[in-house]
Amino acid sequence: MRSSPAQTVWRAACVEVAAGPAAVLVRDSKNPGGPRLGLAPGAWGRFVAYAAR
């Protein structure tokens, strides 16, 4: 699992990402027992490409 703050100043805005063969799971690192967002690997790739613009 990888943890990444959105910005150094915004420590409360951290997510963890776990990539598997069938899904990429994303969750709030401050609430590990909370809901998770699951995406197909292709959808995750498109999201990352869009966010990197």
Secondary structure, DSSP 8 states (H G I E B T S, - for coil): -EEEESSSS-TT-EEEEEE-SS-EEEEETT-TTS-EEEE-HHHHHHHHHHHT-
